[in-house]
């Protein structure tokens, strides 16, 4: 079951179900002063709305990108999910990092572009022109598939959509680095990958991780 929160937009305060206040600077929960929660009008929100407040209104957004990985030869269903993931992450105010090429990578970048967000493409090539047309920032690493390490290391967490040998390497590297890996639409059945039903659930898990919600 997804977590719910109470948000005081006027005073810029977010509270959890236990009445603790979120410290956006330290990125953690702390005991609120007596009567603090009841002092202002409170809006009951889910994790995605709370994370959107953090990213767009709190003045202390997470500045680390969310990694989205998946095959270049992706199915229509995988591309559709990637598009939705990109839209949802961007609406929250999260930046996305991916491999910058086609398939799942292009679809997630298109979703980000549709909602005015930023998608960073870490290309294996030395030529930035190989980036798909929806990449906001193309970084031509010139290091081939070794760029998978950079994606897994740079991302706050990873959403894997579908599977391929390259995607599998990013999943394994993400787990090696202790990153949360969320799986959709045929992602690798690897220990530690949290498989979910749809893009909404995946982005909710990202939001809860950013908000330090324990599962």
TORPA-4810 file (N, C-alpha, C, O; in nm, 3 decimals):
<nodes>
NODE_1_0.084_-0.119_0.000_0.000_0.000_0.000_0.088_0.125_0.000_0.185_0.134_0.076_X
NODE_2_0.054_0.222_-0.085_0.135_0.343_-0.098_0.120_0.432_0.024_0.013_0.438_0.086_X
NODE_3_0.226_0.501_0.058_0.225_0.593_0.171_0.147_0.719_0.138_0.139_0.760_0.022_X
NODE_4_0.090_0.780_0.240_0.025_0.910_0.225_0.092_1.010_0.319_0.153_0.973_0.419_X
NODE_5_0.078_1.136_0.284_0.145_1.244_0.358_0.047_1.359_0.377_-0.059_1.364_0.314_X
NODE_6_0.086_1.452_0.465_0.009_1.575_0.484_0.103_1.692_0.452_0.211_1.706_0.509_X
NODE_7_0.056_1.775_0.360_0.139_1.882_0.307_0.080_2.018_0.341_-0.038_2.045_0.316_X
NODE_8_0.162_2.103_0.399_0.127_2.243_0.426_0.206_2.327_0.326_0.322_2.360_0.349_X
NODE_9_0.142_2.362_0.215_0.212_2.436_0.110_0.246_2.579_0.154_0.348_2.634_0.114_X
NODE_10_0.161_2.637_0.237_0.183_2.775_0.279_0.314_2.790_0.356_0.390_2.884_0.333_X
NODE_11_0.339_2.697_0.446_0.461_2.705_0.527_0.573_2.615_0.474_0.682_2.612_0.530_X
NODE_12_0.545_2.542_0.367_0.647_2.455_0.310_0.685_2.341_0.400_0.803_2.315_0.422_X
NODE_13_0.586_2.271_0.453_0.611_2.160_0.545_0.540_2.035_0.498_0.425_2.040_0.453_X
NODE_14_0.610_1.921_0.508_0.555_1.792_0.472_0.565_1.700_0.592_0.670_1.690_0.656_X
NODE_15_0.454_1.632_0.624_0.448_1.541_0.738_0.410_1.401_0.691_0.336_1.385_0.594_X
NODE_16_0.460_1.300_0.762_0.422_1.163_0.729_0.309_1.116_0.820_0.256_1.194_0.899_X
NODE_17_0.272_0.989_0.808_0.161_0.937_0.885_0.187_0.933_1.034_0.093_0.927_1.114_X
NODE_18_0.314_0.935_1.074_0.349_0.934_1.216_0.362_1.075_1.273_0.397_1.091_1.390_X
NODE_19_0.335_1.177_1.190_0.345_1.315_1.237_0.484_1.374_1.231_0.507_1.484_1.280_X
NODE_20_0.577_1.302_1.171_0.713_1.354_1.158_0.721_1.451_1.040_0.646_1.440_0.943_X
NODE_21_0.812_1.545_1.050_0.831_1.645_0.945_0.950_1.608_0.857_1.052_1.561_0.908_X
NODE_22_0.935_1.628_0.726_1.044_1.596_0.634_1.141_1.712_0.627_1.102_1.827_0.604_X
NODE_23_1.269_1.681_0.649_1.376_1.779_0.638_1.434_1.767_0.497_1.508_1.673_0.468_X
NODE_24_1.399_1.862_0.409_1.439_1.854_0.269_1.590_1.873_0.251_1.647_1.824_0.153_X
NODE_25_1.654_1.941_0.343_1.799_1.963_0.333_1.873_1.834_0.367_1.960_1.789_0.291_X
NODE_26_1.839_1.775_0.482_1.903_1.652_0.527_1.841_1.528_0.461_1.896_1.419_0.469_X
NODE_27_1.727_1.547_0.396_1.653_1.441_0.329_1.623_1.325_0.425_1.663_1.211_0.405_X
NODE_28_1.549_1.363_0.530_1.509_1.264_0.629_1.394_1.314_0.712_1.354_1.430_0.702_X
NODE_29_1.339_1.227_0.796_1.225_1.261_0.879_1.270_1.288_1.022_1.359_1.221_1.074_X
NODE_30_1.208_1.388_1.083_1.241_1.424_1.220_1.114_1.456_1.296_1.011_1.491_1.237_X
NODE_31_1.121_1.443_1.426_1.005_1.473_1.510_0.966_1.619_1.496_1.051_1.708_1.502_X
NODE_32_0.837_1.643_1.477_0.788_1.781_1.464_0.766_1.840_1.603_0.742_1.767_1.699_X
NODE_33_0.774_1.971_1.612_0.744_2.038_1.738_0.597_2.017_1.772_0.513_2.004_1.682_X
NODE_34_0.566_2.015_1.900_0.428_1.994_1.945_0.335_2.097_1.881_0.358_2.217_1.891_X
NODE_35_0.232_2.049_1.818_0.133_2.138_1.756_0.173_2.192_1.621_0.097_2.265_1.560_X
NODE_36_0.293_2.157_1.572_0.342_2.211_1.445_0.255_2.167_1.328_0.221_2.248_1.241_X
NODE_37_0.219_2.038_1.327_0.141_1.986_1.215_0.003_2.049_1.209_-0.049_2.074_1.100_X
NODE_38_-0.055_2.076_1.324_-0.192_2.128_1.328_-0.200_2.278_1.306_-0.310_2.334_1.303_X
NODE_39_-0.087_2.344_1.290_-0.087_2.490_1.284_-0.135_2.547_1.151_-0.172_2.665_1.145_X
NODE_40_-0.136_2.468_1.046_-0.174_2.522_0.916_-0.266_2.428_0.842_-0.287_2.316_0.886_X
NODE_41_-0.322_2.473_0.728_-0.409_2.388_0.648_-0.329_2.275_0.584_-0.225_2.298_0.522_X
NODE_42_-0.378_2.151_0.600_-0.303_2.035_0.553_-0.377_1.968_0.438_-0.498_1.948_0.441_X
NODE_43_-0.300_1.932_0.336_-0.352_1.864_0.218_-0.300_1.720_0.221_-0.179_1.698_0.228_X
NODE_44_-0.389_1.624_0.216_-0.349_1.483_0.214_-0.306_1.448_0.072_-0.382_1.465_-0.023_X
NODE_45_-0.182_1.399_0.058_-0.126_1.373_-0.075_-0.058_1.237_-0.078_-0.024_1.180_0.026_X
NODE_46_-0.040_1.185_-0.199_0.035_1.060_-0.215_0.183_1.090_-0.236_0.224_1.206_-0.235_X
NODE_47_0.261_0.985_-0.256_0.407_1.001_-0.267_0.446_1.083_-0.390_0.541_1.162_-0.384_X
NODE_48_0.376_1.065_-0.500_0.411_1.139_-0.622_0.386_1.288_-0.604_0.469_1.369_-0.645_X
NODE_49_0.275_1.325_-0.544_0.247_1.467_-0.519_0.347_1.524_-0.420_0.394_1.637_-0.436_X
NODE_50_0.381_1.447_-0.317_0.479_1.493_-0.218_0.616_1.513_-0.283_0.684_1.611_-0.255_X
NODE_51_0.655_1.420_-0.369_0.784_1.434_-0.437_0.784_1.550_-0.535_0.886_1.618_-0.552_X
NODE_52_0.670_1.574_-0.598_0.658_1.689_-0.689_0.674_1.819_-0.611_0.739_1.912_-0.659_X
NODE_53_0.615_1.826_-0.493_0.634_1.943_-0.406_0.783_1.960_-0.373_0.837_2.070_-0.381_X
NODE_54_0.848_1.849_-0.336_0.990_1.855_-0.303_1.071_1.908_-0.420_1.158_1.993_-0.402_X
NODE_55_1.043_1.858_-0.539_1.122_1.895_-0.656_1.094_2.036_-0.706_1.184_2.104_-0.755_X
NODE_56_0.971_2.080_-0.694_0.932_2.206_-0.758_0.907_2.322_-0.662_0.910_2.438_-0.704_X
NODE_57_0.883_2.293_-0.534_0.845_2.401_-0.442_0.933_2.412_-0.318_0.933_2.517_-0.252_X
NODE_58_1.006_2.309_-0.284_1.074_2.308_-0.154_1.206_2.386_-0.154_1.259_2.417_-0.047_X
NODE_59_1.259_2.417_-0.271_1.390_2.483_-0.287_1.506_2.388_-0.258_1.622_2.430_-0.261_X
NODE_60_1.476_2.260_-0.229_1.582_2.162_-0.204_1.552_2.033_-0.282_1.536_1.927_-0.221_X
NODE_61_1.545_2.041_-0.414_1.513_1.921_-0.492_1.628_1.822_-0.497_1.745_1.859_-0.478_X
NODE_62_1.594_1.697_-0.522_1.695_1.598_-0.553_1.756_1.635_-0.688_1.683_1.654_-0.785_X
NODE_63_1.887_1.647_-0.694_1.953_1.688_-0.819_2.020_1.571_-0.891_2.087_1.591_-0.992_X
NODE_64_2.001_1.452_-0.841_2.057_1.332_-0.903_1.953_1.275_-0.999_1.836_1.265_-0.962_X
NODE_65_1.992_1.238_-1.122_1.893_1.189_-1.218_1.843_1.049_-1.186_1.910_0.971_-1.119_X
NODE_66_1.724_1.020_-1.236_1.667_0.886_-1.228_1.706_0.812_-1.357_1.683_0.863_-1.467_X
NODE_67_1.763_0.694_-1.344_1.806_0.619_-1.461_1.692_0.535_-1.518_1.622_0.466_-1.443_X
NODE_68_1.675_0.540_-1.649_1.578_0.454_-1.717_1.654_0.376_-1.823_1.718_0.435_-1.910_X
NODE_69_1.648_0.244_-1.815_1.727_0.159_-1.903_1.636_0.060_-1.975_1.530_0.024_-1.925_X
NODE_70_1.680_0.017_-2.093_1.602_-0.078_-2.169_1.662_-0.097_-2.307_1.750_-0.021_-2.347_X
NODE_71_1.615_-0.197_-2.381_1.675_-0.233_-2.508_1.647_-0.134_-2.620_1.546_-0.063_-2.619_X
NODE_72_1.737_-0.130_-2.716_1.718_-0.050_-2.836_1.609_-0.112_-2.923_1.529_-0.041_-2.984_X
NODE_73_1.607_-0.245_-2.930_1.504_-0.316_-3.006_1.388_-0.348_-2.912_1.370_-0.462_-2.870_X
NODE_74_1.310_-0.247_-2.880_1.203_-0.260_-2.782_1.069_-0.286_-2.851_1.048_-0.247_-2.966_X
NODE_75_0.979_-0.350_-2.780_0.844_-0.375_-2.830_0.759_-0.248_-2.817_0.798_-0.153_-2.749_X
NODE_76_0.645_-0.249_-2.883_0.554_-0.135_-2.872_0.509_-0.116_-2.728_0.498_-0.003_-2.680_X
NODE_77_0.483_-0.227_-2.658_0.439_-0.217_-2.518_0.548_-0.158_-2.430_0.519_-0.076_-2.343_X
NODE_78_0.671_-0.198_-2.453_0.782_-0.143_-2.373_0.801_0.006_-2.400_0.827_0.084_-2.308_X
NODE_79_0.789_0.046_-2.527_0.803_0.188_-2.560_0.690_0.270_-2.500_0.712_0.383_-2.455_X
NODE_80_0.569_0.214_-2.498_0.455_0.285_-2.440_0.475_0.308_-2.291_0.446_0.416_-2.239_X
NODE_81_0.526_0.205_-2.221_0.553_0.219_-2.078_0.665_0.319_-2.055_0.657_0.401_-1.963_X
NODE_82_0.769_0.314_-2.137_0.881_0.407_-2.122_0.835_0.551_-2.143_0.878_0.641_-2.072_X
NODE_83_0.748_0.573_-2.240_0.693_0.706_-2.265_0.621_0.758_-2.140_0.639_0.873_-2.100_X
NODE_84_0.538_0.671_-2.080_0.463_0.711_-1.961_0.556_0.736_-1.842_0.535_0.830_-1.766_X
NODE_85_0.657_0.652_-1.826_0.754_0.672_-1.718_0.823_0.808_-1.734_0.839_0.882_-1.637_X
NODE_86_0.862_0.840_-1.857_0.926_0.969_-1.881_0.836_1.086_-1.847_0.880_1.184_-1.786_X
NODE_87_0.710_1.075_-1.887_0.615_1.182_-1.856_0.598_1.200_-1.706_0.602_1.312_-1.655_X
NODE_88_0.579_1.090_-1.635_0.555_1.098_-1.490_0.677_1.151_-1.415_0.663_1.235_-1.327_X
NODE_89_0.794_1.102_-1.449_0.915_1.151_-1.382_0.935_1.299_-1.407_0.970_1.374_-1.316_X
NODE_90_0.913_1.340_-1.530_0.932_1.481_-1.564_0.829_1.570_-1.494_0.863_1.679_-1.447_X
NODE_91_0.705_1.525_-1.487_0.603_1.604_-1.417_0.638_1.623_-1.270_0.608_1.727_-1.211_X
NODE_92_0.703_1.522_-1.212_0.747_1.535_-1.073_0.861_1.635_-1.059_0.883_1.691_-0.951_X
NODE_93_0.933_1.659_-1.168_1.049_1.747_-1.162_1.181_1.673_-1.156_1.285_1.733_-1.130_X
NODE_94_1.178_1.541_-1.182_1.301_1.463_-1.184_1.368_1.472_-1.320_1.301_1.476_-1.423_X
NODE_95_1.498_1.476_-1.319_1.578_1.464_-1.441_1.599_1.316_-1.469_1.606_1.235_-1.376_X
NODE_96_1.610_1.280_-1.596_1.628_1.141_-1.637_1.763_1.124_-1.703_1.808_1.212_-1.777_X
NODE_97_1.828_1.011_-1.677_1.950_0.975_-1.750_1.928_0.839_-1.814_1.871_0.749_-1.753_X
NODE_98_1.972_0.826_-1.939_1.957_0.700_-2.011_2.071_0.688_-2.112_2.164_0.769_-2.112_X
NODE_99_2.062_0.585_-2.197_2.168_0.562_-2.294_2.162_0.649_-2.417_2.255_0.650_-2.497_X
NODE_100_2.052_0.723_-2.434_2.046_0.825_-2.538_2.019_0.777_-2.680_2.015_0.859_-2.772_X
NODE_101_2.000_0.647_-2.700_1.980_0.597_-2.836_1.831_0.572_-2.863_1.747_0.652_-2.821_X
NODE_102_1.797_0.463_-2.930_1.659_0.440_-2.972_1.587_0.343_-2.877_1.639_0.310_-2.771_X
NODE_103_1.468_0.298_-2.917_1.390_0.203_-2.838_1.339_0.263_-2.709_1.281_0.372_-2.709_X
NODE_104_1.361_0.192_-2.599_1.317_0.240_-2.467_1.379_0.376_-2.438_1.313_0.463_-2.380_X
NODE_105_1.502_0.395_-2.476_1.572_0.522_-2.448_1.504_0.638_-2.519_1.484_0.744_-2.459_X
NODE_106_1.470_0.620_-2.645_1.403_0.728_-2.717_1.264_0.754_-2.662_1.222_0.869_-2.650_X
NODE_107_1.194_0.647_-2.626_1.057_0.663_-2.575_1.056_0.739_-2.442_0.973_0.828_-2.422_X
NODE_108_1.148_0.706_-2.352_1.148_0.777_-2.224_1.187_0.923_-2.244_1.133_1.011_-2.177_X
NODE_109_1.281_0.949_-2.336_1.320_1.087_-2.365_1.203_1.166_-2.427_1.186_1.284_-2.398_X
NODE_110_1.125_1.099_-2.510_1.008_1.167_-2.568_0.908_1.202_-2.459_0.851_1.311_-2.461_X
NODE_111_0.885_1.110_-2.365_0.795_1.140_-2.255_0.842_1.258_-2.172_0.762_1.343_-2.133_X
NODE_112_0.972_1.263_-2.148_1.030_1.377_-2.074_1.012_1.506_-2.153_0.974_1.609_-2.098_X
NODE_113_1.039_1.500_-2.284_1.028_1.620_-2.369_0.885_1.672_-2.375_0.862_1.793_-2.378_X
NODE_114_0.788_1.582_-2.376_0.647_1.623_-2.383_0.606_1.707_-2.262_0.514_1.788_-2.271_X
NODE_115_0.672_1.687_-2.152_0.635_1.757_-2.029_0.741_1.859_-1.987_0.743_1.904_-1.872_X
NODE_116_0.829_1.895_-2.079_0.924_2.004_-2.054_1.037_1.972_-1.961_1.096_2.063_-1.902_X
NODE_117_1.071_1.843_-1.945_1.177_1.805_-1.854_1.313_1.795_-1.920_1.331_1.837_-2.034_X
NODE_118_1.407_1.738_-1.847_1.545_1.723_-1.894_1.582_1.575_-1.899_1.570_1.504_-1.799_X
NODE_119_1.626_1.530_-2.015_1.672_1.393_-2.033_1.817_1.395_-2.079_1.849_1.450_-2.184_X
NODE_120_1.905_1.336_-1.999_2.047_1.328_-2.031_2.074_1.195_-2.101_2.036_1.089_-2.051_X
NODE_121_2.138_1.200_-2.216_2.174_1.079_-2.287_2.323_1.055_-2.282_2.400_1.135_-2.336_X
NODE_122_2.366_0.947_-2.217_2.507_0.909_-2.212_2.532_0.811_-2.327_2.506_0.691_-2.315_X
NODE_123_2.582_0.863_-2.436_2.598_0.783_-2.558_2.725_0.697_-2.553_2.826_0.738_-2.496_X
NODE_124_2.719_0.579_-2.613_2.841_0.500_-2.624_2.935_0.556_-2.731_3.055_0.526_-2.733_X
NODE_125_2.880_0.638_-2.820_2.954_0.689_-2.935_3.033_0.816_-2.901_3.010_0.880_-2.798_X
NODE_126_3.126_0.849_-2.988_3.202_0.973_-2.975_3.135_1.089_-3.048_3.180_1.203_-3.038_X
NODE_127_3.028_1.060_-3.119_2.957_1.160_-3.199_2.820_1.187_-3.138_2.737_1.097_-3.137_X
NODE_128_2.793_1.307_-3.089_2.664_1.337_-3.025_2.546_1.331_-3.121_2.431_1.327_-3.077_X
NODE_129_2.571_1.332_-3.252_2.461_1.329_-3.348_2.387_1.195_-3.346_2.278_1.185_-3.403_X
NODE_130_2.444_1.093_-3.282_2.376_0.964_-3.272_2.265_0.965_-3.166_2.189_0.868_-3.156_X
NODE_131_2.255_1.070_-3.088_2.150_1.079_-2.986_2.013_1.084_-3.052_1.999_1.141_-3.161_X
NODE_132_1.914_1.027_-2.988_1.777_1.038_-3.040_1.730_1.184_-3.031_1.785_1.260_-2.952_X
NODE_133_1.631_1.222_-3.111_1.594_1.364_-3.120_1.532_1.424_-2.995_1.511_1.545_-2.989_X
NODE_134_1.501_1.342_-2.895_1.435_1.392_-2.774_1.531_1.410_-2.656_1.489_1.454_-2.549_X
NODE_135_1.657_1.378_-2.675_1.757_1.397_-2.570_1.778_1.547_-2.546_1.796_1.622_-2.642_X
NODE_136_1.775_1.589_-2.421_1.798_1.730_-2.387_1.947_1.762_-2.387_1.990_1.864_-2.441_X
NODE_137_2.025_1.674_-2.323_2.170_1.693_-2.312_2.236_1.564_-2.358_2.222_1.460_-2.294_X
NODE_138_2.309_1.571_-2.469_2.378_1.453_-2.522_2.525_1.457_-2.480_2.597_1.552_-2.510_X
NODE_139_2.567_1.352_-2.411_2.707_1.340_-2.370_2.767_1.223_-2.447_2.738_1.107_-2.418_X
NODE_140_2.851_1.255_-2.544_2.913_1.153_-2.628_3.038_1.100_-2.557_3.145_1.160_-2.566_X
NODE_141_3.023_0.989_-2.487_3.133_0.939_-2.404_3.246_0.879_-2.488_3.363_0.888_-2.449_X
NODE_142_3.212_0.818_-2.601_3.313_0.753_-2.683_3.375_0.630_-2.621_3.481_0.585_-2.665_X
NODE_143_3.311_0.574_-2.518_3.371_0.459_-2.448_3.291_0.331_-2.472_3.311_0.232_-2.401_X
NODE_144_3.201_0.332_-2.570_3.125_0.212_-2.601_3.033_0.171_-2.487_2.979_0.255_-2.415_X
NODE_145_3.017_0.039_-2.473_2.924_-0.011_-2.372_2.972_0.012_-2.230_2.897_-0.010_-2.134_X
NODE_146_3.095_0.057_-2.214_3.143_0.092_-2.080_3.062_0.208_-2.022_3.063_0.231_-1.901_X
NODE_147_2.991_0.280_-2.109_2.906_0.389_-2.058_2.793_0.336_-1.971_2.732_0.412_-1.896_X
NODE_148_2.764_0.206_-1.978_2.663_0.146_-1.891_2.700_0.163_-1.744_2.613_0.180_-1.658_X
NODE_149_2.829_0.158_-1.717_2.876_0.178_-1.579_2.842_0.319_-1.532_2.799_0.339_-1.419_X
NODE_150_2.862_0.416_-1.620_2.834_0.556_-1.584_2.686_0.576_-1.554_2.651_0.646_-1.458_X
NODE_151_2.599_0.515_-1.635_2.454_0.529_-1.612_2.417_0.469_-1.477_2.347_0.532_-1.398_X
NODE_152_2.464_0.348_-1.451_2.430_0.280_-1.326_2.485_0.354_-1.205_2.420_0.359_-1.101_X
NODE_153_2.603_0.411_-1.218_2.665_0.483_-1.106_2.600_0.620_-1.085_2.578_0.661_-0.971_X
NODE_154_2.569_0.690_-1.193_2.518_0.827_-1.182_2.373_0.834_-1.137_2.332_0.933_-1.076_X
NODE_155_2.295_0.730_-1.166_2.152_0.733_-1.137_2.124_0.719_-0.988_2.195_0.648_-0.917_X
NODE_156_2.021_0.788_-0.942_1.976_0.774_-0.803_1.918_0.634_-0.783_1.943_0.570_-0.681_X
NODE_157_1.842_0.590_-0.880_1.789_0.454_-0.886_1.763_0.424_-1.033_1.777_0.512_-1.118_X
NODE_158_1.725_0.301_-1.064_1.708_0.260_-1.203_1.569_0.201_-1.225_1.519_0.124_-1.144_X
NODE_159_1.508_0.238_-1.337_1.386_0.173_-1.384_1.423_0.097_-1.511_1.460_0.158_-1.612_X
NODE_160_1.413_-0.035_-1.505_1.447_-0.120_-1.620_1.319_-0.160_-1.691_1.227_-0.215_-1.630_X
NODE_161_1.312_-0.131_-1.821_1.195_-0.164_-1.902_1.240_-0.260_-2.011_1.315_-0.222_-2.100_X
NODE_162_1.193_-0.386_-2.004_1.239_-0.485_-2.098_1.377_-0.536_-2.062_1.429_-0.507_-1.954_X
NODE_163_1.436_-0.613_-2.154_1.565_-0.674_-2.123_1.648_-0.693_-2.250_1.594_-0.707_-2.360_X
NODE_164_1.777_-0.694_-2.233_1.876_-0.722_-2.337_2.006_-0.744_-2.264_2.013_-0.723_-2.142_X
NODE_165_2.111_-0.786_-2.334_2.239_-0.806_-2.266_2.291_-0.675_-2.207_2.342_-0.672_-2.096_X
NODE_166_2.277_-0.565_-2.284_2.323_-0.436_-2.233_2.243_-0.390_-2.113_2.298_-0.340_-2.015_X
NODE_167_2.111_-0.408_-2.121_2.025_-0.371_-2.009_2.056_-0.455_-1.886_2.059_-0.405_-1.774_X
NODE_168_2.079_-0.584_-1.910_2.112_-0.674_-1.799_2.240_-0.630_-1.729_2.250_-0.639_-1.607_X
NODE_169_2.337_-0.583_-1.805_2.461_-0.536_-1.744_2.436_-0.414_-1.656_2.495_-0.400_-1.550_X
NODE_170_2.347_-0.326_-1.701_2.314_-0.207_-1.621_2.239_-0.244_-1.494_2.260_-0.186_-1.388_X
NODE_171_2.149_-0.343_-1.507_2.078_-0.393_-1.388_2.178_-0.450_-1.287_2.172_-0.418_-1.168_X
NODE_172_2.268_-0.534_-1.335_2.367_-0.595_-1.246_2.457_-0.490_-1.182_2.488_-0.499_-1.063_X
NODE_173_2.499_-0.393_-1.260_2.584_-0.286_-1.206_2.508_-0.203_-1.104_2.562_-0.166_-1.000_X
NODE_174_2.381_-0.174_-1.133_2.300_-0.099_-1.039_2.289_-0.170_-0.906_2.303_-0.108_-0.800_X
NODE_175_2.264_-0.302_-0.910_2.257_-0.379_-0.786_2.393_-0.384_-0.717_2.400_-0.377_-0.594_X
NODE_176_2.501_-0.396_-0.795_2.635_-0.396_-0.738_2.663_-0.266_-0.664_2.732_-0.266_-0.561_X
NODE_177_2.610_-0.156_-0.716_2.630_-0.025_-0.654_2.526_0.005_-0.545_2.526_0.114_-0.488_X
NODE_178_2.440_-0.091_-0.516_2.343_-0.074_-0.410_2.223_0.011_-0.448_2.154_0.064_-0.360_X
NODE_179_2.196_0.024_-0.578_2.084_0.106_-0.624_1.954_0.025_-0.628_1.956_-0.095_-0.657_X
NODE_180_1.843_0.090_-0.598_1.712_0.030_-0.620_1.692_0.012_-0.769_1.714_0.106_-0.846_X
NODE_181_1.649_-0.107_-0.812_1.618_-0.133_-0.952_1.472_-0.179_-0.959_1.433_-0.276_-0.895_X
NODE_182_1.394_-0.108_-1.037_1.252_-0.136_-1.055_1.233_-0.194_-1.195_1.284_-0.138_-1.292_X
NODE_183_1.159_-0.304_-1.206_1.143_-0.371_-1.334_1.003_-0.361_-1.391_0.904_-0.372_-1.318_X
NODE_184_0.996_-0.340_-1.524_0.869_-0.332_-1.596_0.880_-0.407_-1.728_0.988_-0.416_-1.786_X
NODE_185_0.768_-0.459_-1.777_0.757_-0.513_-1.913_0.871_-0.605_-1.953_0.941_-0.581_-2.051_X
NODE_186_0.888_-0.713_-1.875_0.988_-0.813_-1.912_1.129_-0.784_-1.868_1.224_-0.837_-1.925_X
NODE_187_1.144_-0.700_-1.766_1.277_-0.672_-1.712_1.337_-0.801_-1.656_1.266_-0.896_-1.625_X
NODE_188_1.468_-0.801_-1.643_1.540_-0.921_-1.599_1.490_-0.973_-1.464_1.466_-0.896_-1.372_X
NODE_189_1.476_-1.103_-1.456_1.437_-1.168_-1.330_1.564_-1.192_-1.249_1.614_-1.305_-1.239_X
NODE_190_1.614_-1.084_-1.192_1.738_-1.088_-1.115_1.705_-1.057_-0.970_1.619_-0.974_-0.941_X
NODE_191_1.774_-1.124_-0.879_1.752_-1.099_-0.737_1.772_-0.952_-0.705_1.872_-0.891_-0.745_X
NODE_192_1.677_-0.895_-0.633_1.687_-0.754_-0.595_1.614_-0.660_-0.687_1.601_-0.541_-0.656_X
NODE_193_1.564_-0.709_-0.802_1.486_-0.624_-0.892_1.340_-0.630_-0.847_1.283_-0.738_-0.833_X
NODE_194_1.280_-0.514_-0.825_1.141_-0.505_-0.781_1.051_-0.490_-0.903_1.044_-0.383_-0.962_X
NODE_195_0.982_-0.596_-0.940_0.895_-0.594_-1.057_0.759_-0.536_-1.020_0.699_-0.576_-0.921_X
NODE_196_0.712_-0.442_-1.101_0.585_-0.375_-1.075_0.498_-0.380_-1.199_0.545_-0.414_-1.308_X
NODE_197_0.370_-0.346_-1.182_0.272_-0.366_-1.288_0.270_-0.256_-1.393_0.242_-0.283_-1.510_X
NODE_198_0.300_-0.133_-1.353_0.283_-0.023_-1.448_0.372_0.096_-1.411_0.438_0.096_-1.308_X
NODE_199_0.371_0.196_-1.498_0.455_0.314_-1.480_0.421_0.392_-1.353_0.510_0.443_-1.286_X
NODE_200_0.292_0.400_-1.321_0.249_0.475_-1.202_0.310_0.415_-1.075_0.359_0.488_-0.989_X
NODE_201_0.307_0.284_-1.065_0.365_0.217_-0.947_0.516_0.237_-0.944_0.574_0.259_-0.838_X
NODE_202_0.579_0.228_-1.060_0.724_0.246_-1.065_0.766_0.384_-1.017_0.859_0.396_-0.938_X
NODE_203_0.697_0.486_-1.064_0.733_0.623_-1.025_0.695_0.649_-0.879_0.762_0.727_-0.811_X
NODE_204_0.590_0.585_-0.831_0.558_0.595_-0.688_0.672_0.538_-0.605_0.707_0.596_-0.502_X
NODE_205_0.730_0.426_-0.647_0.845_0.369_-0.575_0.964_0.464_-0.576_1.034_0.477_-0.476_X
NODE_206_0.987_0.530_-0.689_1.095_0.629_-0.697_1.068_0.742_-0.598_1.157_0.782_-0.523_X
NODE_207_0.944_0.792_-0.598_0.908_0.903_-0.509_0.927_0.863_-0.362_0.978_0.942_-0.283_X
NODE_208_0.886_0.742_-0.328_0.901_0.697_-0.189_1.047_0.682_-0.151_1.085_0.710_-0.037_X
NODE_209_1.130_0.640_-0.245_1.273_0.630_-0.217_1.333_0.768_-0.192_1.412_0.786_-0.099_X
NODE_210_1.296_0.864_-0.274_1.346_1.001_-0.257_1.301_1.058_-0.123_1.375_1.133_-0.059_X
NODE_211_1.180_1.021_-0.081_1.125_1.070_0.045_1.164_0.985_0.165_1.116_1.007_0.276_X
NODE_212_1.251_0.887_0.141_1.300_0.799_0.248_1.187_0.726_0.319_1.183_0.719_0.442_X
NODE_213_1.095_0.673_0.240_0.987_0.594_0.296_1.032_0.449_0.302_1.078_0.394_0.201_X
NODE_214_1.020_0.387_0.418_1.059_0.247_0.435_0.948_0.156_0.386_0.830_0.178_0.416_X
NODE_215_0.987_0.054_0.311_0.891_-0.046_0.263_0.907_-0.176_0.340_0.836_-0.272_0.314_X
</nodes>
